[in-house]
Amino acid sequence: MVDFLIGLFLASLIAALFTTRLYGLLFWYSMNSLMLGLLALGIGINIDDKAMLLTGVVTILIKAIGIPYVLKNLSHKFNFARQIVSGIKMQYSIMLVPIILVFTFYLSVPIVDMIHTNANYVAISISSLFLSLLLIMEHSDVVPKIIGFLALENSLFLLGTTATNGMPMLVELGIFFDLLMAIVVINLLFHKEEMKI
């Protein structure tokens, strides 16, 4: 089940890279966050960690439902273009994704050698980090950059969860505080973009 959820997590991130519609990008981010929340719930059930179960529920409510809803309303309010234009041509992106996946699996070999459990999950988490950075870099519009930043945070959360089989609650609260700060930054960026228009 964990393998399936991590596979869907990675697949939703790759799909987000190739989408050309704003609402499609929000949908794939929502799916990415949903898989992360379900994964946290699954790990919480397996290791009987109530903090991890709570984290999974909060992740689903805030990241999978709340943030996409807020971003959709804000983009509708500020009349952003629904068509997303990538700064990298599609054929180059299609070549970059497998290169990133192969490169990060080789890059993560020293880390994987130190971790005996969930080694492949750590490699996939590092791949997700690089794919999220690609999502940030390939777009000049504000909303895809925000989604890329949030996907990067999801990848970091996945790395912490899979590498340690659950993180301390303090770290999880730190991540949600970062998320709160991200929402403040999102608001500022939207108002800046509105002033340009």
N, C-alpha and C positions, 0 to 999 in steps of 0.2 A: 504493500500500500504506500509506504514512504517513497519507494522508487517511482511509482506512478505519479505521485504528487510532485516530486522534484522534477520529473520529466515534463509535466504540464507547466510547472513554474518556468522552466527554461524555454519551453515552446511558446508560452504566452509572451515572454520577453522578446524572442526572435520575431514573433508576429507583430509586436509593437514597432519593431525596427522597420518593417516593410509596409506598415499601413500609411495610407495617404489621406485619411479622413480624421478630423479632430475627435469626433465621437468614437470612432473606431479605436483610436489611441487610448482614450479614457476607458473604453471597454476592456482592452487588453491589460491595462494597468490594474483595473478592478479584478480581472481574472488572476493576474499575477499575485496580487495581495490576498485574494481568496485562497489560492493554493498555499501561500505562506501561512495563513491563519489555520487552515486545515492541517497542515504539517505540524504546526505548534501544538494543536489539539491532540494529534496522533501521538506525538512524542510525550506530551503531558500525560496521556492515558497509559502509555507504555511504561513510563518511569514513575507513575503515580505522583506527579508534581502539580499541586493545585495552582501555584504561581504560573506555571507554563500553560495550564488550561485557561486561566484568566487572561493571559497574554494572547492566546489564540482567539478568544472571544472578542477582546478589545481590538485586535488586529483586523478581524473580519468587519466589525462594526465601524471602525474609524477609517481604515485604509481601503477596504474593499467596497464599502457603501458610502461613507461620509465624504471622503475627499473627492472621489469622482463626481458625486452629486454637487458639491460646492463648486468644483472647477467647471462643470457643465453649466451651472447657473451663471457663474461669473463670465464665462466666455459668451454666453447668450446675452447677458446684460451689456457687455462691452462690444458686442457685434464683431467678434473675431472671425476671421475667415475660417470656414470649415475645411478647406483644402489645405493640407500640410505639404509644403515644398521642402524636400530634402536637399541639403547642400552637397551630398555625395550621390553620384549617379547610381541607379538601381543595380546595374551590372557589377559595379565596384563593391556595393554593399553585399551582394550575393557572394562575391569572392572573399570579402573580409570576414564574414561570420564564421565559416569553417576554419579559416586561418587563425582567428582568435580562439576558437574552441580547441584546436590542436595545440597552439602555442601555450595556452593556459594549462592544459593537461601536462605538458612537459615542464612548465614553470612550477607547477605545484608538486612535482615529484619529491623534492626534499621534504616538503611539509607532509606529504602523504606517507613517506617512510617513517616519520615520527608518530603518526596517528595510526593505530591499528584498527580502530573501528570507524566506520563511515568515511573511509578514505576517498572514495569516488564522489561523495556528497561535497566534500571540501573542494575538490577540483571543479565541480559544477558551480559551486558558489563563487569561486574565483573567476570562472568564465562569465558568470552573470555580472560580476563587477565590471569587467571589461566591456561587455555588451551594453551595460547601462551608460558607461562613459561614451561609447560610440553613439548612443541615442542622444546624449547631451551635445556632442560635438557636431552631429550631422544636421542639426536644425538651428535656424537663427530666430525662429519665433519663440515667444515667451512660454507658451503652454507646453510644447514638447520638451523644452529645457527643464521645466518644473517636473514634468512626468519622469524625465531622465534622472533628475535628482532623487525623486521619491523611489524610483526603481533601484537606484544605487543604494538607498537606505534599506530597501527590501533585501538586496543581495548581501549587505553587511549583516542584517538580522539572520538570514539563512546561514551564513558562514558561522556566526556565533552559535546558532542553534545546533547545526549539524556537527560542528567540531567538538562541542562540549556536551552534547545530549541535554541541552537546556542551559540557559544562562541564569546568573543570579538576578533576582528581582530588581536590584539596584541598577544593573546595566539596562534592563528592559525599561525601567522608568526614565533612565537617561535618554534612551532612544525615543521614547514618546515625548520627552521634553524637546529634543531636537526637532521632532515632527511639529510641535507647537510653534517653534521658532520658524520652521519652514513655512507654515501657514501665514505667519506675519510677513515674511519675505514675499510670499506669493501675492498677498494683498498689495504690498508696496509696488511690486512689478506690474500688477494689473493697472494700478492707478497711474503709473509712469507711462504705460502703453496707451492708456486712455488720453493722456495729455498730448501724446504724439498725434493721435487721431484728431 
